[in-house]
Structures are given as structure tokens and as C-alpha cells.
Amino acid sequence: MVSKTTPGIVGRLAIIASLLVAFSSSQAEVSASIDRVRVEQNESFTLDIVIDANSDVMPDLKPLETDFFVGQTSQLSNTRIDNGAITRSMTWTISLMAKRAGTLTIPPLTVGNEQSNPISIEVLEPSYEPPGEADVFITAEVDYAETYVQAQILYTIKLYRAVVTRQPALREATYSGAEVLVEVAGDERSYEAILNGRAYNVIERSFAIFPQESGEVLISPTRFEARVLRDGRITGRKVFESESQKIVVKPIPAPPADYPEAAWLPAKDLTLSDNWSRDLDRLRAGEPISRDITVSALGQLETQIPVIEPPETDGVSIYPDKPTLSRKLEARGIRGERTDQYAMIGGAGGEVIMPGLDLPWWDVDDGEWRIARLPAVTINILPSDESPIPELLEQAPAETADTANAEPLVIQSEFWRRAAELLVVIWLLTLFAWWWSGRPRREEREPPAIPVHRQQAKSLKAGRKAALAGDAQMVRQAMLEWARLQWPDNPPRSIGRIAMSVSEPLKQQLEQLSGVSYGPNDRDWNGEALAKALRSFSVVEEGDAAHVKDLLPPLMPET
């Protein structure tokens, strides 16, 4: 009986186990994210809950009601096909507004049997004093009133509208004084805010400003022009302006005493890390291994991060490769990343210690030098040949010391040992020569390339100088060189094409210069005005042709 029922029991257990495995594998993961990590108490923000399965189960939103007002909720189903594999997900978008100021936590939300991750958000005290007209107004702010050369300044503008507007146009600020480099620091955001009990639609844009010299940077007011719809009647065109901003740019401070050759690297936060392609304890002599050294700096461009070179180490040959540059957009600005890649080959067996790496950087928040460090690394290089033949031959003389054939065996053992060592040396030299011929010598490596933004600044400076001198030909050459660096994949070939891709007043000045060069009549062009316009302008992104005439499309429904 036992032998007959056992297979049935085992079969049932197998079915149950398979069902449990299938159930556990079908459990969907739930993640949560927010569109902003810092808001004012009277501003709304969005919370996205994503489950990697197509589910109609609604998240339990009751835990949110403790610290947040819960607004409109929407859901979206997504289906993706990747190499024949179909994946589905469901996203819930929830509008929230904080009930109090402080650092609040969005608690885990339950979706079926799973929970999302908690999220921290910083809620600031609300602003109740809108400048200008109450129906429409615009604000501008910078995160630092004082900074250092090449350190990031985050410039944020916010447009508040409580009424419907017609024919809107947002004229971005211009910059004067010290030379600056301006980069877009994120996508445009749209959300709701309540001021004095009145609801406003808010448009927010952020820019990262990098001063290239010490002095003062003056930011003109940002202007919003539109016709306003009130009580069913539309007004004439009105102009709303933000306040102007002034930033003091300090010169580069002296390097730390222990690092007199330190490169200038200002940042809000910096991390230094490395990654090895293989286990360091299993490396044999003559076998290559790669090391990636990554510097991640918040508030810095990737082109400004210096190269990190590991020092020369006895017993290891180092060959640099092409670096990888990238950037990320975060709530506090641009995070530049540089990864330097190195190939290494151990020359002989034994223990090799790679010295630690130090990277000095300037903490703009605390105003002091800091040192990012990678600790020393010990590499255990195994011999390339561990053949037991020489060892066995060396034991032969001891075993036959009392025989008449002892002397010939000693001579034979010594011969094979020397031959084996010679073959190992020849093999190592051949492998090393192969790598050496395929890689550039360390001392023959070309000097690091000049960062792109510095080349652009040089071209713009040459253009301003030529404009002041009235040399139209040199202005064209300088602007075409700048455009080649700005759009390397599709560089403009004329001044008129460049004019279509930049903001006012530079657009108008370049069009005048283009008219002088190619127009049917001889018109004058203003070199001083062109030189002034070259000091501060913005690039109009591709696909934003309408942006030049109407920089802000209607964002509120028409009635």
C-alpha cells in the first residue's frame, strides 16, 4: 500500500510546489517616485505608483491623508514588446499637496499584496506675497548669491497665472558682466499652487549658469507678455517682469597645501569610485585586467572633471583608454560624470600594491577643500606557468644520493629547470610585446583635449573682438567655429542658419550681419551691439521653431 500511495503523495507535493513557485514568480514589483523633491507647502506635486503587471487593483491612498491633501488620480496601462517578450505595467498618477512644512515621508502604499518604497520630500514654508499683478506674475531666484568661478548657479523662474491668457510669450533673461555658460537644467514643469486662497497654474524652468571669470553676473528680469481674459473680455497686451538678480563670482582659491598641483573642481557633492573587470586574487602574469575609475560631481559639467591617472607601479603595466563622459539632471542641478578606463597587465607573479588615489575638490556649500579617496588595492598575481616537472626533477638527486647515477640526474634536473624558466620568460616577453605594440605608450599619450565649453568660450571671445573691430569676415569664422562645437552632428553652414537657433538679441544682430553679407543691398551692421549680444544668449533647441515667436504656448484651457 505504501509503495502505491507514495507516488500519488509525491505528485501532489510536486504540484503544490510548482504552484507556489508560479505564485511567487508572479508577484509584481511596486515602485514610487515624485516629480520634485522640494516644494512649497502651497504647491502641488505628482506621485507615480508603478506596478510591473497589468492590474486593476487600486493603491490604498489612506496612509497619504495624514500629511497630504489627495487630489486627482489617473491611471495608465503600458505594454512593451522587447525581443518577442511582452511586459505590461500599470501607472497611477496622484496629485498631492502637503498639509505642513518640514521633511515629510510619503509612506509605502499597498497594491494588492505588495508595497511601494517610502519617499522623503522637503516642504518649504509657503509664499504669500506675490509681486506685481495678482492675476499674473513671474518670479526668479538663484540658489547662490555668491559663488566661485566655474561653480554652478541654479537659476529658476516661475510663472503664476490665475486667469486665461492669449498670445503668451516668455522672454528669457539676458546675462551681462562676467562671462557665463548657460545650460538647461531640466524639463519644464507644470503644477498648481494656492496663494491667499487663490489657485494658480505654475510653469517652472531651471537653468544652470557657470561663470567663466570672477566679478559680477547681472541677470536681467524675465519678461512675460500676453493678453489677459477677464470677465469675458480680453485686455490689450500686458508685460509682467521678474526681479533682476546679481551674483558675485569669487576668484579661484589657492589649492590645498598637500596638493599644490590640484585641479580646480567646484561641486556641491562628489563621489570617486572604481570597478575591476575580474577578481584581483585570480590574476595570472601576462593576463590583462581592466579598471574603470568614475568621478561623479553634482553641480559640475562632465567636460570640466579632470582625468584621474593611477600612478605607475612596479610589476604592472598600465594602458589608458578613451574616457566616457555623461551627465544627469537632478533636483539640485547637473551632475557630470567621467569614467576613465585603464587596461593593466602583471609582469611577474607576486603581490603588487596599487597606491590609493586622491582627488581634491572644492565644496561650494561649506566653502572648503575636500579630498575624495580610493584606498590602496592589493593584487595577487599568480605565476603564468606552474608545471610540476621541474619540482619532480629536483627531487630526484635526494632520492638517489647513494647510487652511482646521482651525478648525471642532478645535471639532467638542472638542465630542464633552466629550460622551463627560459620558456616562461620568452612567453612572457612575447605576450608583453604584443600588448605593447597594440597600445600607445604611456609617455607618448596625447595631452588631454581642451573641454568643449572652453573652446566655445574662446570662439565667442574671438567673435566679440572681431565685432568691435568691425571685421565681419572674422565674426563669421568665429561663429561658424562655435556652431560646429555646439552642433557637431549637423553644424550650420551660414550665419543665417545660426541666427535661427539662438535667442534675441543675438538673433537679430546675426540676421543683420547675414543681410550685409548676402543681401541685395549694402546695409550697415552694429559691431558694438553684436559684441554685446554675444556675451549672453540661449540656444533654441531643435524642433522649437515656434518657440522663437511664442516661447510659451497656451497652457490653460480656453473658455
PyMOL commands that set and color helices and strands:
alter all, ss='L'
color gray80, all
select helices_A, chain A and resi 2-25+62-66+280-282+302-304+389-399+406-438+442-444+452-469+472-486+495-499+506-518+527-533+545-549
alter helices_A, ss='H'
color red, helices_A
select strands_A, chain A and resi 30-34+38-40+44-51+68-82+85-98+102-106+110-111+114-115+119-124+136-142+146-148+153-161+164-171+175-177+180-184+189-195+198-211+215-219+223-230+233-241+245-250+266-267+269-276+283-284+288-298+316-320+324-330+333-346+350-354+357-363+368-374+377-382
alter strands_A, ss='S'
color yellow, strands_A
deselect
rebuild
show_as cartoon
